[in-house]
Amino acid sequence: MIDHVGLSATDFEKSKAFYAEALGTLGIKLLADWTFGDSRIAGFGIDRATFWLHSGKKVRGEAHLAFRARSHAEVNAFYSVALSMGGTDNGAPGPRPHYHANYYGAFVLDPDGHNIEACCHEPE
């Protein structure tokens, strides 16, 4: 249903490094990185860029993005790497049975305070 999504980053290089490392644990790679006018733009994905990051001012409010993990181990790795890259804990890895019986997720706040999640829908 969603073709792509984008976020603004106040410190583009810091956020690009954060996402490259944290999403790398989920098999998501930096596929595009360029300057357009005064803006920096980076695209992340598996086969094509579907998550876009661009330089800009902090937006009012926060976004919540959830990235699919293939296993509980990937969720754990995402959380650990995201914290090591400057993310802030917003929910340690673990089951979330209030979502559904097999839901396993972890939440971190990115450098701009956006709630970023890795989740797996498969049993361990």
Disulfide bonds with the S-S distance in Angstrom:
none
